[in-house]
Amino acid sequence: MRTLAVLAATLVLACTEAFFPFIWRGKELLWGKPAESRIASILEESKCLVDTAMYTTMQRNLRKREILSPAQLLSFSKRPEPTSGAVARAAEIMETSIQAMKRKVSLETQQSQHPTDALSEDLLSIVANVSGCLPYMLPPKCPNTCLANKYRLITGACNNRDHPRWGASNTALARWLPPVYEDGFSQPRGWNAGFLHNGFPLPPVREVTRQVIQVSNEVVTDDDHYSDLLIAWGQYIDHDIAFTPQSTSKAAFAGGADCQVTCENQNPCFPIQIITLRDYVPRILGPEAFREHVGPYEGYDSTANPTVSNVFSTAAFRFGHATIHPRVRRLDAYFQEHPDLPTLWLHEAFFSPWTLLRGGGLDPLVRGLLAKPAKLQLQDQLMNEELTERLFMLSNSSTLDLASINLQRGRDHGLPGYNAWREFCGLPRLETPADLHMAIASRSVAAKILDLYKHPDNIDVWLGGLAENFLPGARTGPLFACLIGKQMKALRDGDWFWWENSHVFTDAQRHELEKHSLSRVICDNTGLTRVPVDAFQVGKFPEDFQPCDSIPGMSLEAWREAFPPEDKCGFPESVENGDFVHCEESGRRVLVYSCRHGYELQGQEQLTCTQEGWDFQPPRCKDVNECADSAHPPCHASARCRNTKGSFRCLCEDPYELGDDGRTCIDSRSLPWASWVSISLAVLLIGGLAGLTWTVICRWTGAGTKATLPILETGGVAPQLRRRKPRAVGTAQAQDSEQDGARKEGWDTHRLPRAL
């Protein structure tokens, strides 16, 4: 820990010394040095602060021998992969730099301005470039191959060639309304004590949970229409299309507190597919809202931006949390409860894989999802205690509150209040208690909400949308139906590779795809032999269940490819550490090559079949030396990089060890191996010296006794001691008596070892 403290102090000192003041006049910055040099100094400070926070957080949270907290478990489940982590780090550096400039400008001018208003466009461009943000803001380079025209990239980029970042991973969530922050930049609503919204402070999110949202586990109502699988599917697609990675650090940048150990408001501690659109979304929105907000497919729309929005990701699509049942039900092969498969409380199933393995595997859980009802979302039963009091509960009694996390997440993302979103969707604003009661039938719930927020405009959008009356045949109210429907339509219409788009599949292939269903997926991937025809509809066994043999499925014959008889190319040999896929372009066979991760292609990426054979020789895949990339080093500066075949390793010097991120060395809080060796050698040396000293003393004492005996005898000072001869034969008792006698006479009967 001392090593960590010294390193952190050194980094902070270096950060402080790297910063230089500047002067503000009008709208121009006058620098003592060239602007780029001054900006570089500020960015160096920002990088130091961000890296110090990251290192401190890692040292605190990634120690392998400590008991994890629920917050750490949540953080680990959302930890970004390397590219996402690099994007997040660059964004934090840019934000910290802009905030530092804003503080300096405010001190010089005695004026408070939005950071991006106070700084010129050229200056912001320089900051974006030097911080590392600019590469992630520029359009990606889109491949121009028949493969790229036939299949989507896994990142989602280049789907729309005019706007290649629309809908791609590692891009910012879309804003359908301008953000609302108390400082105009990043401080969420309710952040500053005394800051008023429409004349009133916002209530703490935990208080909203306790007074409005939370309900006892024992007081939940079952949904008589839909199964638990409806909720599981919603969770699955939510994390697929709207997964936001954890920030690279949870520690504050400018001397702020660690969010895990304080309640203070300090930065940054702020408490797909056919089945989805055809089977899932209509049940959520209801038939009328689905027709209004989604409607039938009319073809690809290049002006539709499929990027996931803030309000969808952080509020509207989190309605499903109110439909999670507090119990995990497991059923036997006859869809009955069984003593060997007891019902679990939800918190007992979190991070408990052995419960799944020892409880019969996946099948009992799937049976429970199919045959047991979901929790019905009622206005006075919004979220059960398993989620508000026992989320990720561990042995140390620390837990999380999902409702409060959802509320604070919306504020963190700068989402405007409830009425702003109703107006966005063309719904009337709610100005009076009577208006609120029209949207929320439960008078007691409406009264509690208004008593907490004081003004309808202040209501958090997640709570307001969650508490609205359901639309006919729906599981959402009008606001969330609008927001979810708008997002789903954009995801469909803005997708060049949507399955109904005419160029993607043939008529025969689309016909087969239409047969597909979630029930068929379950039959093909589990041990279940009977399933309901509609997996989202809760049913009774056996009358509502059908044999898997009777559930329609796709025939892959529609995708069988036949090569023309005149083809003279065949297939080339395989490429080591790479592969190729086949496609067609202008009626000719084409092979597109790619390398495995950690290798780069050398040669032609695409080969075309001609009358003479393939037009080029196959390429080869060469190992990438990631350690040689000085611009984007794969390992943290605290680690040493070693290149391996197809990858790399980050190595640490003793006594440091590699953190869970695989690239940063953290203090192991143990002595170095060399120190243990030194200690062991010292112990052996001291033990040897002690033994040798004892031997010398004992021998010296014995020799001294023999030398003085004649003197004692001659001088008559003491009687002569005579040594008895040992008996050849005798009992043990006699020998013991003889030894006792010898001891009484002052003789040592034990022999010293020959060597020590």
Disulfide bonds with the S-S distance in Angstrom:
Cys142-Cys158 2.07
Cys146-Cys583 1.76
Cys425-Cys482 2.06
Cys523-Cys548 2.07
Cys569-Cys609 2.02
Cys595-Cys621 2.10
Cys627-Cys641 1.86
Cys635-Cys650 1.89
Cys652-Cys665 2.01
